């Protein structure tokens, strides 16, 4: 006979999937970008895979010690760890930090296990600027007349001309390109929309691609850049860049190098920081410093003769 007043024991249940569904639904309701949701999902899965074997059946029971162990595990070399780069570890930290903030504010968790834990530091690495001769060789290699040739040249033109992110280029829709106004609408981080101008050579590349695009079997799709099966995704653009650089005989270019290079050449030519921030969608002056730093010495050297006080005396 059960003791009077004793509460029935609850069977331990694994609730990781339940909270993942709830968190994903919350992010969607907050209109977070699909890529952001995927990024958070990767971090969530990696944390779950790490702590479940340790007997942690719910995010509610994750402890500070669990998080410290996980943050040590992520950068450790395989097979003891995941072998992630410092920037990736910091990104995982931010993603899980957002998840536990949700757990505290929405699901009633008493406190985040990340409370008073600092984000792992990321050593600064300078992204190399693409020199003009490399850009010229790459563009010279993209003079074919096939649909794929015209598409790839138009993509590279937009990267060079706008400094747009990879996800922004992949997300361009037919209605986003204003050929008459020479302007493209981009959906950036935080789902912020901005219009960025492009120059006449880019307009010509886009126009030649559009002429060929009309013949594509998926021409009715809203995605501006089309692959074989429809809209070209970020991964497809990344693969295209690798393939085209190899074919042109130039060092492989990562899409984000175009963004760093755009900032450098924009400032080198005398563009203002305010206009650069508007074009790139940056909201803080710190981003100008970060993206312009890799070739800052070259810009300072070029500007020196015009500003040196030695020019004032004979």
Secondary structure, 3 states (H helix, E strand, C coil): CCCCCCCCCCCCCCCHHHHHHHHHHHHHHCCCCHHHHHHHHHHHHHHHHHHHHHCCCCHHHCCHHHHHHHHHHHHCCCCCCCCCCHHHHHHHHHHHHHHHHHHHHCCCCCCCCCCCCCCCCCCCCCCCCCCHHHHHHHHHCCCCCCHHHHHHHHHHHHHHHHCCCHHHHHCCEHHHEECCCCEEEEECHHHCEEEEECCHHHHHHHHHHHHHHCCCCCCCCCECCEECCEECCHHHHHHHHHHHHHHHCCCCCCHHHHHHHHHHHHHHCCCCHHHHHHHHCCCCHHHHHHHHHHHHHHHHHHHHHHHCHHHHCC
